[in-house]
Amino acid sequence: MHKFKSLFGTLGLALTAFLAATGETLAAETPKLDSGDTAWMLTSTALVLMMTLPGVALFYGGMVRKKNVLATAAQSFATACVMTVLWTVIGYSLAFTDGGAANAFVGGLDKLLLRGMGVGDLSGTIPETVFMTFQMTFAIITPALITGALADRMKFSSMLVFLSLWMVLVYAPITHWVWGGGFLADAGVLDFAGGTVVHINSGVAGLVAAIVLGRRRGYGTENMAPHNLILSVIGASMLWVGWFGFNAGSAVAANGSAGMAMAVTQIAAAAAAVTWMLLEWITHGKPSVLGIISGAVAGLVAITPASGYVDPFGALIIGFAAGIVCYWGAVVLKPKLGYDDSLDVFGVHALGGITGAILTGVFAVKAIGGTSGLLEGNPGQVLIQVEGIAATIVYCAIATFIILKVVGAVMGLRVDEETEVAGLDYSLHGETVQ
């Protein structure tokens, strides 16, 4: 009898241990809300929205002529409003749901109008509503960046229609390719916070739009210097601070990855600003304020894809490289080719994004982001990065061109000569800055 009691006791202990282990496994597999992660992502979402409102609005607004400052700021503000509505209606669903047979290229309509998204629904360890809104701020700033290339000459109505179609037909699919389970994600393309999705995408679209629209009247003969650089300095400063939410927030957690992303973001921005400043000092004898802030933005752009994969040394080199490449793009390439990218969207965002994306494949550290780069014996990652860059450029350029041509045929793209000469502030909005 005693033996049976011992046997049953042993079996009971074993069963208890098994059930406890099973419960722990199920608990580990079931996502739980993390208040720390959620707090950080709420903060990051606010920081990224600040990058557009008022960051981009002030940064761009200070760089145009006085007669167009309100129109330029209005483009950023209105873009934020329209993209919020579109992201709610269809953008989030196309970017982040399963597209079935077409999933390699675009998501589905399961989250149309955000249906079914409740208070208790999670995306990892944070509410899905927070993840959706965080991604919404990316869908806001990307089209807003494009407006810098078409400043001073595009109809406000046509711009809103163009950017609306572009967000749905270009931004959402490319986001799905990289972050939503599409073919670039499957290929192993590294883009931590938007080097391809945001910066190459917006920069290429900006170049296409600038070419299709044509040069501003008086370009090359009239003085088109910035009317108020202090606004641009304030805007650039807000972009810099907001970029911590952009990059460190892309860890989607309050953890070591976010900490490293924050550190390398600061390092790269400063390195690029110093590089641009020195180049300008050497070539023109004076370091301009516009050059310093442009260099900082270039460094922020370039570190974006790499921020979750590289160490401080890699960030330093990426910042130096971005300062050189983007300076060349804005100061040498643009005048040589003759296109009128008003506020250097292509020179800073596309070229900076390309630089950062390629160098991510060089400096990626396995201990940081789980993938080795060229310096750690994985040269193939550079080729994978180039594949992501090429796919983004080709699709974005073709689709942007088609959208512009369709909008132009239906409602026209450019304001008339009288409106452009008088300035868009009063002509389009009935207001002026005194």
C-alpha positions as CSV (number, residue, x, y, z in Angstrom):
1,M,0.0,0.0,0.0
2,H,2.8,2.3,0.9
3,K,4.4,1.7,-2.5
4,F,1.2,2.6,-4.3
5,K,1.0,5.9,-2.3
6,S,4.5,6.7,-3.3
7,L,3.8,5.9,-6.9
8,F,0.7,8.1,-7.0
9,G,2.5,10.8,-5.1
10,T,5.3,10.7,-7.7
11,L,2.8,10.7,-10.6
12,G,1.0,13.6,-8.9
13,L,4.1,15.7,-8.6
14,A,5.0,14.9,-12.2
15,L,1.6,15.9,-13.4
16,T,1.7,19.1,-11.4
17,A,5.1,19.9,-12.8
18,F,3.9,19.2,-16.4
19,L,0.8,21.4,-16.0
20,A,2.9,24.2,-14.5
21,A,5.4,24.0,-17.4
22,T,2.6,23.9,-19.9
23,G,1.0,26.9,-18.3
24,E,4.2,28.8,-18.4
25,T,4.7,27.9,-22.1
26,L,1.2,29.1,-23.0
27,A,1.7,32.3,-21.0
28,A,5.0,32.9,-22.8
29,E,3.3,32.4,-26.1
30,T,0.4,34.7,-25.3
31,P,1.3,38.3,-25.9
32,K,0.8,40.5,-22.8
33,L,0.4,44.3,-22.6
34,D,3.7,45.9,-21.4
35,S,3.0,49.3,-19.8
36,G,6.6,50.4,-20.3
37,D,6.6,49.6,-24.0
38,T,3.2,51.2,-24.4
39,A,4.3,54.4,-22.7
40,W,7.4,54.7,-24.9
41,M,5.4,54.1,-28.0
42,L,2.8,56.7,-27.1
43,T,5.7,59.1,-26.6
44,S,7.3,58.1,-29.9
45,T,4.1,58.6,-31.8
46,A,3.8,62.1,-30.5
47,L,7.4,62.8,-31.4
48,V,7.0,61.6,-34.9
49,L,3.9,63.6,-35.4
50,M,5.8,66.7,-34.2
51,M,8.3,66.1,-37.0
52,T,5.6,67.1,-39.5
53,L,3.6,69.4,-37.3
54,P,5.3,71.8,-36.9
55,G,8.7,70.4,-37.9
56,V,8.5,70.0,-41.6
57,A,6.1,72.9,-41.9
58,L,8.6,75.3,-40.3
59,F,11.7,73.7,-41.9
60,Y,10.2,74.1,-45.4
61,G,8.3,77.3,-44.6
62,G,11.5,79.1,-43.7
63,M,13.3,78.1,-46.9
64,V,10.8,79.5,-49.4
65,R,10.2,83.1,-50.4
66,K,8.0,85.2,-48.1
67,K,5.1,85.2,-50.5
68,N,4.8,81.4,-50.3
69,V,5.5,80.7,-46.6
70,L,1.8,80.2,-45.6
71,A,1.1,78.0,-48.6
72,T,4.1,75.8,-47.8
73,A,3.1,75.4,-44.2
74,A,-0.5,74.7,-45.3
75,Q,0.8,71.9,-47.4
76,S,2.2,70.1,-44.4
77,F,-0.8,70.7,-42.2
78,A,-3.3,69.7,-44.8
79,T,-1.3,66.6,-45.7
80,A,-1.3,65.5,-42.1
81,C,-5.1,65.8,-42.0
82,V,-5.8,64.1,-45.3
83,M,-3.3,61.2,-44.7
84,T,-4.8,60.6,-41.3
85,V,-8.2,60.0,-42.9
86,L,-6.8,57.8,-45.7
87,W,-4.7,55.7,-43.3
88,T,-7.8,55.1,-41.2
89,V,-10.0,54.2,-44.2
90,I,-7.6,52.0,-46.2
91,G,-3.9,52.7,-45.8
92,Y,-3.2,50.7,-42.6
93,S,-5.1,47.7,-44.0
94,L,-3.1,47.7,-47.3
95,A,0.2,48.0,-45.4
96,F,-0.2,45.6,-42.5
97,T,-2.8,42.9,-43.2
98,D,-2.5,39.6,-45.1
99,G,-3.1,40.2,-48.8
100,G,-3.8,36.5,-49.5
101,A,-2.5,35.5,-53.0
102,A,-1.1,39.1,-53.5
103,N,0.5,39.3,-50.1
104,A,4.0,39.6,-51.5
105,F,3.0,43.0,-52.9
106,V,0.1,44.4,-51.0
107,G,-2.0,43.7,-47.9
108,G,-5.8,43.0,-47.8
109,L,-8.9,44.9,-46.7
110,D,-9.4,43.1,-43.4
111,K,-8.8,46.3,-41.5
112,L,-10.7,48.6,-43.7
113,L,-11.9,51.6,-41.6
114,L,-10.0,49.9,-38.8
115,R,-12.9,47.5,-38.3
116,G,-12.5,45.0,-35.5
117,M,-9.8,46.9,-33.7
118,G,-10.7,47.0,-30.1
119,V,-9.3,48.2,-26.8
120,G,-7.8,44.8,-25.9
121,D,-6.2,44.0,-29.3
122,L,-2.4,43.9,-29.2
123,S,0.4,44.3,-31.6
124,G,3.2,42.5,-29.8
125,T,3.3,44.1,-26.3
126,I,1.4,47.3,-27.2
127,P,-2.2,48.1,-28.1
128,E,-2.8,47.8,-31.8
129,T,-4.3,51.2,-31.8
130,V,-0.9,52.6,-30.7
131,F,1.0,50.7,-33.4
132,M,-1.5,51.8,-36.0
133,T,-1.2,55.5,-34.9
134,F,2.6,55.3,-34.8
135,Q,2.6,54.0,-38.3
136,M,0.1,56.7,-39.3
137,T,2.6,59.3,-38.4
138,F,5.0,57.7,-40.9
139,A,2.3,57.8,-43.5
140,I,1.9,61.5,-42.7
141,I,5.5,62.7,-42.9
142,T,6.4,60.7,-46.1
143,P,4.0,62.6,-48.4
144,A,4.7,65.8,-46.5
145,L,8.4,65.5,-47.4
146,I,7.5,65.4,-51.1
147,T,6.0,68.9,-51.0
148,G,9.4,70.4,-50.6
149,A,10.2,69.4,-54.2
150,L,7.2,71.1,-55.7
151,A,7.1,74.2,-53.6
152,D,6.1,77.6,-55.0
153,R,4.2,76.3,-58.1
154,M,1.7,73.4,-57.6
155,K,-2.0,73.9,-57.2
156,F,-3.1,73.1,-53.7
157,S,-6.1,71.0,-54.9
158,S,-4.0,69.0,-57.3
159,M,-1.3,68.5,-54.7
160,L,-3.8,67.0,-52.2
161,V,-5.3,64.6,-54.9
162,F,-1.8,63.6,-56.0
163,L,-0.5,62.9,-52.5
164,S,-3.7,61.0,-51.6
165,L,-3.4,58.7,-54.6
166,W,0.3,58.4,-54.0
167,M,-0.1,57.3,-50.3
168,V,-2.6,54.6,-51.3
169,L,-0.9,53.3,-54.5
170,V,2.8,53.8,-53.6
171,Y,3.4,54.3,-49.9
172,A,1.1,51.6,-48.5
173,P,2.3,48.9,-50.9
174,I,6.0,49.6,-50.4
175,T,5.4,49.7,-46.6
176,H,3.9,46.2,-47.0
177,W,6.9,45.0,-49.0
178,V,9.3,45.9,-46.2
179,W,7.4,45.9,-42.9
180,G,4.1,44.1,-43.7
181,G,5.4,40.7,-44.7
182,G,6.0,41.4,-48.4
183,F,8.7,40.2,-50.8
184,L,11.4,42.6,-49.6
185,A,10.9,41.4,-46.0
186,D,11.2,37.8,-47.2
187,A,14.4,38.7,-49.1
188,G,16.0,40.0,-45.9
189,V,16.1,43.7,-46.7
190,L,17.1,45.7,-43.6
191,D,15.2,48.9,-43.0
192,F,14.7,49.6,-39.3
193,A,12.8,52.9,-39.5
194,G,12.2,53.9,-43.1
195,G,15.3,54.4,-45.3
196,T,13.5,52.9,-48.2
197,V,9.9,53.2,-47.1
198,V,10.1,56.9,-46.2
199,H,13.2,58.6,-47.5
200,I,14.1,56.9,-50.8
201,N,10.4,56.7,-51.6
202,S,9.7,60.4,-50.9
203,G,12.9,61.6,-52.5
204,V,12.3,59.8,-55.8
205,A,8.7,60.9,-55.9
206,G,9.9,64.5,-55.3
207,L,12.4,64.3,-58.1
208,V,9.7,63.0,-60.5
209,A,7.3,65.6,-59.4
210,A,9.9,68.4,-59.8
211,I,10.7,67.3,-63.4
212,V,7.0,66.8,-64.4
213,L,6.1,70.3,-63.0
214,G,9.1,72.0,-64.5
215,R,11.2,74.8,-63.0
216,R,9.8,77.7,-61.0
217,R,9.4,80.9,-63.0
218,G,12.6,82.9,-62.6
219,Y,14.6,79.9,-61.5
220,G,18.3,80.6,-62.1
221,T,17.7,84.4,-62.7
222,E,15.8,85.6,-59.6
223,N,16.8,85.5,-56.0
224,M,15.0,82.5,-54.4
225,A,16.9,82.5,-51.1
226,P,15.1,81.5,-48.0
227,H,13.1,84.3,-46.4
228,N,13.5,83.3,-42.8
229,L,16.1,80.8,-41.8
230,I,15.3,81.0,-38.1
231,L,12.0,79.2,-38.9
232,S,14.1,76.5,-40.7
233,V,16.4,76.2,-37.7
234,I,13.5,75.7,-35.4
235,G,11.9,73.2,-37.8
236,A,15.2,71.3,-38.2
237,S,15.7,71.2,-34.4
238,M,12.2,69.7,-34.0
239,L,13.0,67.2,-36.7
240,W,16.1,66.2,-34.9
241,V,14.3,65.7,-31.5
242,G,11.4,64.0,-33.2
243,W,13.7,61.6,-35.0
244,F,14.4,59.8,-31.7
245,G,10.7,58.7,-31.8
246,F,11.1,57.9,-35.5
247,N,14.2,55.6,-35.0
248,A,14.2,54.5,-31.4
249,G,10.4,54.1,-31.5
250,S,10.8,51.6,-34.4
251,A,12.1,49.1,-31.8
252,V,8.4,49.1,-30.7
253,A,9.6,48.5,-27.2
254,A,11.4,50.3,-24.4
255,N,14.5,48.1,-24.6
256,G,18.2,48.0,-25.5
257,S,17.5,48.1,-29.2
258,A,15.7,51.5,-28.7
259,G,18.6,52.7,-26.6
260,M,21.1,51.9,-29.3
261,A,18.9,53.4,-32.0
262,M,18.7,56.6,-30.0
263,A,22.5,56.7,-29.6
264,V,23.4,56.1,-33.2
265,T,20.8,58.6,-34.4
266,Q,22.4,61.4,-32.4
267,I,25.9,60.4,-33.5
268,A,25.1,60.2,-37.2
269,A,23.2,63.5,-37.3
270,A,26.0,65.4,-35.6
271,A,28.7,63.8,-37.9
272,A,26.8,64.7,-41.0
273,A,26.2,68.3,-39.9
274,V,29.9,68.7,-39.1
275,T,30.9,67.2,-42.5
276,W,28.5,69.5,-44.5
277,M,29.7,72.5,-42.5
278,L,33.4,71.8,-43.1
279,L,32.8,71.1,-46.9
280,E,31.0,74.4,-47.2
281,W,33.6,76.2,-45.2
282,I,36.4,74.9,-47.4
283,T,34.6,75.5,-50.7
284,H,32.8,78.8,-50.0
285,G,34.8,80.2,-47.2
286,K,31.8,80.4,-44.8
287,P,29.7,77.8,-43.0
288,S,26.1,78.7,-43.7
289,V,23.2,78.1,-41.3
290,L,21.2,76.4,-44.0
291,G,24.2,74.1,-44.7
292,I,24.6,73.0,-41.1
293,I,20.9,72.2,-40.6
294,S,20.8,70.4,-44.0
295,G,23.7,68.3,-43.0
296,A,22.0,67.3,-39.7
297,V,18.9,66.2,-41.6
298,A,21.0,64.3,-44.1
299,G,22.6,62.4,-41.2
300,L,19.2,61.6,-39.7
301,V,18.0,60.3,-43.0
302,A,21.0,58.1,-43.6
303,I,21.0,56.5,-40.1
304,T,17.2,55.7,-40.3
305,P,17.5,52.3,-42.1
306,A,20.6,51.4,-40.0
307,S,19.5,52.6,-36.6
308,G,18.5,49.1,-35.3
309,Y,21.5,47.3,-36.8
310,V,24.7,49.3,-36.4
311,D,27.0,50.3,-33.6
312,P,28.3,53.8,-32.8
313,F,31.3,53.4,-35.1
314,G,29.1,52.4,-38.0
315,A,26.8,55.4,-37.2
316,L,29.8,57.8,-37.3
317,I,30.9,56.6,-40.7
318,I,27.3,56.7,-42.0
319,G,27.0,60.3,-40.8
320,F,30.3,61.3,-42.5
321,A,29.2,59.6,-45.7
322,A,25.8,61.2,-45.7
323,G,27.3,64.7,-45.2
324,I,29.5,64.2,-48.3
325,V,26.9,62.5,-50.6
326,C,24.0,64.9,-49.7
327,Y,26.2,68.0,-50.0
328,W,27.2,66.8,-53.5
329,G,23.6,66.0,-54.4
330,A,22.3,69.5,-53.4
331,V,25.3,71.6,-54.4
332,V,26.8,69.8,-57.4
333,L,24.4,67.3,-58.9
334,K,21.2,69.5,-59.0
335,P,22.8,72.5,-60.8
336,K,24.6,70.2,-63.2
337,L,21.4,68.3,-64.2
338,G,19.2,71.5,-64.1
339,Y,16.1,70.1,-62.3
340,D,14.3,72.3,-59.8
341,D,13.9,70.3,-56.7
342,S,13.0,73.4,-54.7
343,L,14.1,72.3,-51.2
344,D,16.4,69.4,-52.1
345,V,14.1,66.5,-51.3
346,F,16.0,64.2,-53.7
347,G,19.4,65.4,-52.8
348,V,18.9,64.9,-49.0
349,H,16.2,62.2,-48.7
350,A,16.7,60.0,-51.7
351,L,20.5,60.2,-51.8
352,G,20.8,60.1,-48.0
353,G,18.4,57.1,-47.8
354,I,20.3,55.2,-50.5
355,T,23.6,55.9,-48.7
356,G,22.2,54.7,-45.4
357,A,20.5,51.6,-46.9
358,I,23.7,50.5,-48.6
359,L,25.9,51.1,-45.6
360,T,23.5,49.2,-43.4
361,G,24.5,46.2,-45.4
362,V,28.2,47.1,-44.6
363,F,28.1,47.9,-40.9
364,A,25.2,45.7,-39.6
365,V,26.2,44.0,-36.4
366,K,24.7,40.6,-35.6
367,A,24.8,41.2,-31.8
368,I,22.7,44.3,-32.3
369,G,20.1,43.5,-34.9
370,G,20.5,39.8,-35.5
371,T,22.1,40.2,-39.0
372,S,25.7,40.5,-40.0
373,G,26.9,42.9,-42.6
374,L,29.9,43.0,-44.9
375,L,32.4,43.8,-42.1
376,E,31.2,40.7,-40.3
377,G,31.7,38.4,-43.3
378,N,28.3,38.7,-45.0
379,P,28.8,40.7,-48.2
380,G,25.5,39.3,-49.6
381,Q,23.6,41.7,-47.3
382,V,24.9,44.6,-49.4
383,L,23.3,43.1,-52.5
384,I,20.1,42.5,-50.7
385,Q,20.0,46.1,-49.7
386,V,20.6,47.2,-53.3
387,E,17.7,45.0,-54.3
388,G,15.4,46.8,-51.9
389,I,16.7,50.2,-53.2
390,A,16.2,49.3,-56.8
391,A,12.7,47.9,-56.3
392,T,11.6,51.0,-54.4
393,I,13.1,53.4,-57.0
394,V,11.6,51.7,-60.0
395,Y,8.1,51.2,-58.7
396,C,8.0,54.7,-57.0
397,A,9.3,56.5,-60.1
398,I,6.9,54.8,-62.5
399,A,3.8,55.0,-60.3
400,T,4.5,58.6,-59.3
401,F,4.8,59.6,-63.0
402,I,1.6,58.0,-63.9
403,I,-0.3,59.5,-61.0
404,L,1.0,63.0,-61.8
405,K,0.0,62.6,-65.5
406,V,-3.5,61.5,-64.6
407,V,-4.0,64.3,-62.1
408,G,-2.6,66.8,-64.6
409,A,-4.9,65.6,-67.3
410,V,-8.0,65.8,-65.1
411,M,-7.4,69.0,-63.1
412,G,-4.0,70.5,-64.1
413,L,-0.9,70.5,-61.8
414,R,0.6,74.0,-61.9
415,V,-0.8,77.4,-61.0
416,D,-0.9,80.0,-63.7
417,E,1.9,82.5,-64.2
418,E,0.0,85.4,-62.5
419,T,-0.6,83.3,-59.4
420,E,3.0,82.1,-59.2
421,V,4.4,85.6,-59.6
422,A,2.1,87.1,-57.0
423,G,2.7,84.3,-54.6
424,L,0.7,81.3,-53.5
425,D,-0.2,82.7,-50.0
426,Y,-2.6,85.4,-51.2
427,S,-3.6,83.8,-54.5
428,L,-4.5,80.4,-53.1
429,H,-5.3,81.1,-49.5
430,G,-6.2,84.8,-49.3
431,E,-3.7,85.4,-46.6
432,T,-0.2,87.0,-46.3
433,V,2.6,87.2,-43.8
434,Q,3.4,90.8,-42.8
